[in-house]
Amino acid sequence: MSKKVGSYTVGDDIVDTKAPSGPVQERWDARRFGAKLVNPANRRKHRVIVVGTGLAGGSAGATLAEQGYHVIQFCYQDSPRRAHSVAAQGGINAAKNYRNDGDSVYRLFYDTVKGGDFRSRESNVYRLAQVSVEIIDQCVAQGVPFAREYGGLLDNRSFGGVQVSRTFYARGQTGQQLLLGAYQALSRQIDAGNVEMHPRTEMLDLIVIDGRARGIVARDLVTGEISTYLADAVVLASGGYGNTFYLSTNAKGSNATAIWRAHKRGAHFANPCYTQIHPTCIPRSGDHQSKLTLMSESLRNDGRIWVPKKKGDTRSPEQIPEDERDYYLERIYPSFGNLVPRDVASRAAKNVCDEGRGVGPGGLGVYLDFADAIARMGRDKVAEKYGNLFEMYERITAEDPYRVPMRIYPAIHYTMGGLWVDYDLQSTIPGMFVIGEANFSDHGANRLGASALMQGLADGYFVLPATINDYLARGGFEAVEPDDPAITTTVAEVQDRIKRLLAVDGDRTVDSFHRELGTLMWDECGMARSAEGLKKALRRIPELREEFWQRVKVPGTGYELNQSLEKANRVADFLELAELMCLDALHREESCGGHFRLESQTEDGEAERDDENFSYVAAWEYTGVGEPPVLHKENLDFEYVHPTLRSYA
């Protein structure tokens, strides 16, 4: 039963049938015990495709192959270890309580549900907190060089939205070290012949046969060859869609093609409007810029954020005396200070800049000052903790952060939305599993810092290997012939799309369309959103998409290394996804986490939720380009962490 509501249709509610009942502490154990198993000798008969080699994909591929499955894995980079997880800086959360400061699995669960502004599933979040402690043991056993205290114990630091120290780190390059750990495990399986690795190969479509995911269509980025790969299950670990905004902290190659093409084949897309703005990024330096650079949230442990008290104060920071500085986060949120969650810190930075108190070019920046930390700990200690981050900042800005404060400003960083999955991480297409940032499952409307690495490795090392067994054990995988109509049709559609892109031969570059889309999305669907602005975007995006297919210029051919063609394929998907993001933001007439509607805020300018009408996951069903999508609601129940006004004061 469905009914039309404006530019979309409301369909039947969606229910997670795999989520177990009972005490939340026992649900994951109950699900693992209830899941069917595959005999070790039978695992060799199954083929599993894994798309992506970041922390989620790399750990999943290695673990599934270790179990005995034959894994066929893909990445568009020239090496699995160049996945964007390598860029993560600050750390990974785990409820080890090594500091004996009151942490526990339950507290990590509570902090994550609250940090997500009560828009996530309790069952999934508790499982994530449970598994977090196992991740650290796994990574230490692999040799990941986590920072240690003088006595040799693993060190911890704090991240936003919490009052304990639970973040394990490897200086400012935690993602790189964790990825190398997963990569060495994956490499062992590649060498053993259990993983068939396809670098420089990009998934362009999903093959669905008799309602089940049975393979993918992929393009060799060097030769342009289009090939099909078949398996009994497909795992998408392709990351998020932050590059819809053009300027983001994501790698330039990061894209949404895998999840968007799967969405068009029947996978519901959940909460696409939930995008995260990271408060500590280097401000843009001009219109020529093609990406932004993250400065780790860990810097907020010791750095103090401030702006001048007076509007339009253009004096250099050292000339502004202490009593003329506004340490606004410490003033507004004394309990958490500079370590409030990312959405809160980002909005506060935007507010002071909108008041005319921002610093740097255009007044779009705030100071992150380490003078007090250097005076307290000494320069050498600060360098020991943050040296590589300070060096990176100086290389980009030509300013020495040991002598002058860093300038930072919020930027697009992560996407909490993604393909809808059940408790087993399976999408609405049977046989297609989605892990890491590519799914929506754990973070609600706002992700806490250092939780992305935790989710990626939890999904890949521990959750997926247990749940995919249940699907594969149920069997029914008939042999698929290469000339199956579903395969030939999908391949023909991929080839036709490439021909269409090359045939336009217009007068505008791919980047010009991407930049225009990104500016529109940042202005109307970025840090602050309104019905008026979102409607404006929803009018302009279809026009821009039509113009793209009439005027885009893609030089070269499809039978060679052609980066313009790669980008065109991805931007065409962004132009469709952006419309769904704006529609989702327009329909959700509340503020929650990273989704801030100007019409829904408290007197103090904080996000104001509407739990009565919007306490649900919005899972969107694709019906065609330009056609009204169908909204399916998954109602959220809170038995343990009851929704309250989220306060960090």
N, C-alpha and C positions, 0 to 999 in steps of 0.2 A: 504494500500500500504506500503510495507516495502522493505528495501534494506540492504544487508549484509555489515558491516563495521568491518573488522578485526574479533575480537572474540565476537562481538555482532551484533544485527540487529536493525536498526532504523525503528520504526513503526510510526503510525500516531501521530500527536500532541495530547496532552490531554488538555482539557479545563475545568475550574471550572465553571460549569453551574449554581451553586447556588449563586455565588458572585453577589450582586446587583450593579447597576450602580448609577450614580448621585454623588453629593458631598460626599467625604469620611466621613465627619462628620455625615452624615445622613444614611449611608449604613446599619449599624447594626439595627437601629430603623426600617428602611424600611424592612429589612429581617424578623425581629420579627413580624411585623404587617402582612406581606405577608404569613407567615407560617400558616398552618392549625393547629387547636387546637383539643385536645381530651377532651370531656366532663368529668368533675370530676367523674361522676358515671361510665363512661366507662373505666377509667384508671385502675380500680381494675381488669379488665378483661385481662390486658396485663402483660406479664412477660418480664423482662429485665435482662439479665445476665451482670454483671460487673466483670471483671477480674482485680484484684489489689485493694489494700486498702490504697495506699499512698494519697498524697494530692489531686491528680486528682480523683482517684477511690473512696476514702473515701467521698469526698465532693459530687461526682456524685451519689453514692449509697444513701447517706443521703437525698439529694435533690429530687431525683426521687421518693424515698419512701414517702417523705413528700408530694409530689404531688399526691400520691395515687397509683402509680405503684407497682406491686409486684416484688421486686428485689432479684435476686439470686446472691450472691457475693462470690468471692473466693480469698484466699491468701495462699501462700505456707508457710508463717510464722505461729507460734502458736497463734498469736494475730494480729488483724488488725493494732494495733498501733506500731508494730515492722517493718512496711514497711520502705524502705530506706529513705523516706522523713524525717524521724526522725533525720537523720544525717546532714541535712542542717544547716549551722551555721549562716551566716552573716546577712540575712535580706530579705525583700520583698519590691519591688518597688511599688510606687503608686504616681500618679501626684496630690497630695493634696496641694502642695505649702505651707505647714505650715511654712516654713522658710522665705517665701516671697522673695525668691532669684531668681525669674524669671522662675520657673517651670510652666508647663501647660500640659494638655493632648497632645497638639500638639508637645511640646518639647520632651516628652517621646516617642511619635511616631517617631519623627525625629531621636532621639538618638538611638532608637532600629533598625531602618532601616539602618542608617549609621553604627552602631556597627556590624550589620550582613553583612557588606560589600556589601550592595545593592543586596542581593540574597534572599530576602523575599518578600511576598505579602504585598502591602500597605494596602489593605482592612483588612486583618487579624491583622496586627500590630496596626492599628488605633483602631480597636475594643478592642484589648488587653489593650491599653492605656486608653480607655474609661472606661472599666470595672474595672480597677485597683482601682479607687477611691471607688467603691462599696465594694471591697474585704475587705478593712480596716474596714469599718463600720460593715460588717458582722462579722469579727473576734473579734472586740472590743465588740460587743453585746454578743458573745459567752464567753467572759471573757479571751481572749488571753492576757497575761500580757506583752504587749509591753512596752519597756523602755519609761520613761517619764522624762521631764525636771523638774526642781525644782518647777515650778508653777503648775505642774500637766498635762501639755499638752504633747501629744505624741512627742517623740524625733525622730530625723532623723540623718542619716549619709550618707556619699558619697560612691559610688562604682565606679569601673573602667568605663571609657568611657563617663563620664558625668561631668558637671561642676556645678551641683546643688546637694543639699542634699534631696533625695527623698526616701531613704531606711529606712523603719520601721524595728525595730529589738527587739528581746528579748535576750539581752546579746549575747552570742555566741551559742544559742540553739534555734534559731527562728523556724527552721523546726520542732523540737520536740513540741514546744508550739502550732504551727499551726495545726500539726497533731492531737494533743490532742483535739483541738477544733473540727476538723472534726470527730474525733473518738467519742466524746461525742454525736454529732448529729447523727452519725451512730448507736451508741449503743441505743439511744432512739428509733430508728426505728426497731432495732433488738428486743428490748423488746416489742414493739407494734405488732410484728409479720409481719411487712411490709418488712423486710429484712431477707432473709434466708442465714445465714452466714456459709461458709464452710472453716474453717482454715485448715492448713496442707494439702491443696489440690492444685494440680498443673495442669493447662490446658496443654494438650498435642496435641490437634488438634481442628480444627474448623469444624463444621458440616454445609455444604452448600447444600440446597435443592432447586431445581428449580432456581438456581442462586442467592439465598438470604441466608444470615447468619441466621440460625435457632437454633444454639446451640453449645455446646462444648463437647469434650471428656476430662475427667480429671481423675487424679490418686490420690487416697488417699495415702499420703506419709507415713502413719503409718501402714496401712494394705496392701497396694499395690493394692487395689481394683480399677478396671477401671469402670467408670460410665459415662453415658451420661446425659446431662442436656439440656432441650429444652426451647426456649423462642421465642418471636417475634422480638427481637433485641439483639445484642451482643455489649458490650462496652469493648474495650481493654484499660486498664490503667496500663500496666505492666512495664513501665519504659523503659530505654534505653539499649544500647548494648555495653557499655564501657568495660565490662568484656571480650570482645573478646581479649583484650590486656593482659589478665591474671592479670597484675599488674595495678590497678586503685584505685581510691578513693571509688569505689562502694562497697556495701556489697558483701560478697563472694557469697551469694545466688542470687544476681541480675543476670538476664539472658535474653536472647532474644527469648526464645522458643515460647512464645505466638505470638509475631509479626512475627516471621520467619515461623511458621506453617501456619499462616494466609496468609502470602505472597505466600506460596506454593499452597494455595487454590485459589489464584486469586487476592489478594490485592497487588497493586503496591508498591514498596519500593522506597522512594524518597531520593535522595542525601545521600547515605550511607557513602560517604567519608567525610562528614562534622562532624568531631569529635573535641571535645574541649579539649585543654591541659590547665590545671589550673596552674598558675605560682607559687602559694604558697602552696606547699605540702612538707611534711617532706621527705628528700631524702631517697632512699632505703639504707638499711644497709648491704645487702648481698644477696647471691643467695638463702638463705633459706626463704626469705620473701614471703608471699602469698598475701599481699595487701598493699596499701599505705594509708597514713593518710593526710587528708586535713587540712590546716591551713586557716581559713577564710580570704576571700578577704578584709573583713572589717579591718584587721590588717594593710592594706596599707593606711588607713586614717592617722595613726600616726607613723607607722614604716617606716624607710628609707632603701631602698635597695642599697647595694653597694658591690663592690669587690675591691681587691687591684689593684693599677694601674700597678704594675709590675707583669710580668708572673712568675709563680712558687713561689710566696711569701707564705711561709708556716708559717709565724709568727702568733701567736694567735691574735684575733681581737683587743684586748686592747693594743697590742704592735705596731699597725699600726697607725701612726699619721694621723690627719685629712687631711693634704695635700698630703698624699700618698693613699687616698681612692678615688675611682671613683663611685660617685652616678650617675650611667649611665643613668637611666631613667630620672632623673631630668636634666641631661645634654642634652640628645637627644630629649626629649619631654618636654620642659620647661612649656608649657601651661597646661599640665595634670600631669606632674611629675610621681609620683609613682602610680597614678590612671589611667594609660592608660588601654585600654581593655586587656582582658586576652590573646588573641592571640599575641598581640604586646609585652606584658610583657614577655610571654613565649619564644618567638623567641629571644628577647634581652638577656634573661638569657642564652639561649643555645649558643648564639654568643660569649658572654664573656667567657663562660666555654670552648668553642672550641678554643678560643684564648690562653688558658692556664692560665686564671686568676680565675678559679673557686676555691672554698674553700671546705674543708672537704675531706673525703675519696674519692679518685679517681678524685678529682677536679670537682665533679658534685654537686655543690651547690653555692648559693650566700647568703649574709647576709641580714637579715631583722632586723634592729637595732632600739630599742626603747629608747636609751639613751637620745636623745633630747626630746622625749615626756615625759619621767619621770622627766627630769630637768624642763620642762615647766609646767606640770600639777601636778606633784607629783606622787609617787608610788600608793597611795590609789586611785586616780582618774583613773589611768591606769588599776588597778586591778578591779575597778568597771565596766569598759567597756569591758575588755578582760580577766578577771581573770580565767574563766574556760578554755579558750583556752591556756593560759600560763601554767596552771596546767596540761593539757593534754600533751602539748609539753614536759614538764619536766618529766612526767611519762614515756614517750616513749624514750627520748634521755638522761635522767639523767643530763640535762643542765638547769640552771636557766635563763630564758629569761629576768628576771629583771636585771641580772648582765652581761650576755653575749648575743650577738645577736643570734637570731634564724638562723638556716641554712635551706634554702628552695630550691626546684628545681621543675620544671614543671612535671606534671603527667596527665594521662588520667582521665577526670572527668565527662564529659557530652557528649551526642551525639545530634547534631542538626538534623541529618537525622532521618528518621523513616518512618512509613507507610504513603503513600500519602493520604490526605484527602481534601475534598472540603471545602467551606466556612461553611457548616453545620457540619463539622468534621466527615463526612461519607467517608469511603474508597471506593475503586473501586468495592467492594462487597456490594451490597445493603443490608442494615440492619446491617452492621458492622461499628460501630463508634470507633474512636481512639482518645484518649485524653492524655494530658500531654506530657511527654518526649517520649512516644511511637509514637507520630506523628511528622511530620516535619514542622508544619505550620507556626511558628511565628518568628524564630530566624535567618533565613538565614544561612550564613556560619560561624557565630560566635555569641554565646549568651552573652549578657552583664550580669555581676554579679547581683544577686538578682532578676533575671527575671524568673527563673525556678519555684519558688514558686508562683510567680504572674501568670504564664501561667497555672500551675496545678489547682489552685483554680479558675481562670477565667473560664477554660473549665468545671470544675466540678460543681461549684455553679451556674454559670450564662449562659454559652453558650450552652452546651449540653442539659440541661433541656428545653431550648427554641426550639432547632432545632430537637431533637428526636421526639418531638410532631408531627412535620410535617410528618415525615416518618410513625409513628404509625397511624396517623389520616387517611392516605390513604388506610389503611386496606388491605384486601386480604390475611389474615393469616389463611390458612386452617389448620385444625388439622393434626398433624404429628404423624404417628404411630411408635412405637418403632422398628418395623421390617422393616421400610423404607430402601430400598437398600442403600441410601446415608449414613444412620447411621451405618448399619451393616458393610459396606465396610470401613468406617472411623475407627470404633472400631477395626476391624480386622487388619488394617494397624498399629494402635498404638500397639496392642498386639504383632504383628510380629516384630516390631522394638525392643521392649523390649526383646523378645526372642533372637533376633539376637545379641544384646549387651551382653546378659548373656552367649550366646553359644560360643563366640569367645574364651574366656578363654586363653588369650595370656600372654605375659610376660612384658607388659609395663602398668604402672598405668595411669589412666585418667589424673591426674595432670601433668605427664611428657609430655603428648601430648599438654595439655593446655599451659604449660609453654613454650614449643617450639614454638607453634603458636603465643603466646603473644610476645615473643622475636622477631620473624620474623616480626610481624605487627608493633611493635615499631620501629624497625630498618628501615623498608622500607615504612611504611604507617603511620608514627608517626608525629613528629614535622616538618620534612623536607622530601619531596618526590621527586623522580626523575623517569623518564621513565625507566631507567636501573634497579633501585631498585624495582619498581613495577612489571616489567616483571619477575624479579627474584622471587618475592613473588608469582606471578601467576603461575610460573612453580612448585614451591615447595609446595604450598597449596594442589593441587590435589594429589600429592604424599603422603603428610602427612595424608590426609583424607583416602586414600586407605590403608595406613599402620595402621591407627587407627582401621579400620574395620577388619584388619587381626591380630593385635597384642594386642589390649586393653584387660586388665584384670579387669573384674567386678565381685568381689566375692559376695556370697550370692544369694538370690533368688528375684523374683519380687513380692513375697507375704509377704513382711515384710518391716520394716523401713530399707532402704538401701540407704545410702547417696552416695555411689559409683555409684549406678545406676542413681540416680538423676543427679549427675555431668556428667556422661557419656552421658545421654540424651541431656544435655545442651551443652556440648563440641562438640557433633556431629553437632549441629546446628551452633555453632560458626565456625566450619570448613567449612561450606557452606557459611555462611554470610561473612566471611573474604574474600573469593574470589570475591564476589560482591563489597565489599568495595574497594578492590584494583583495580578492573576493572573500577569502577566509578572514582577513583582518576586518573587512567591512561587516561581515555577518556577526563577528564576535564583539558585541556592543558592551564591552567591559575592558578594564585594564588588568593585566596580570603578567607578572614577570617582565620579559622583554617586549611584550605587546602592550604599548601604552597608548590608549585612546584619550585624546584631549577632553572628550566629553565625559570621561569617567575617571575623575581624580578627586582626592580629598581636599579639604581646605588648605592643607599643607603641601599640596602638589604631589602627593604620593599616589601610587596605583590603587584604584578602587575596584575590587572584584565584584561580580554579581553571581554569587554561588547558587542562587535560586534558579537562574536561567541558563548558566553557562558552565556548570560543573560537569563537563563532559569532554571527551576526545572527539574532535571533528574529523571523521574519516571520509574523504571525498572519492567518489567513483567517477571515472572518466567516461564521457559519452560522445566525444568528438571535438575537434578544434572549433572553438566558437560556440559550441553547444552547451546548454546549462548542465553543469555537473550535478550529481546526486549526493546529498549530504547524509551520511549515516552517523548517528551519535552513539558513542560508547559511554554510558553513564559511569561516573567515578564514585566509588564508595570509600568512606574514610572511617575505619573502625578504631584506629590507633592514634593517628595524628589528626586531630580534628581541626578543620579550617578555622583560622582566626585572622584578625588583621595582622599582617606581617610587619612586625616592628623590630627595628635594629637600633632604636634610640637608647 
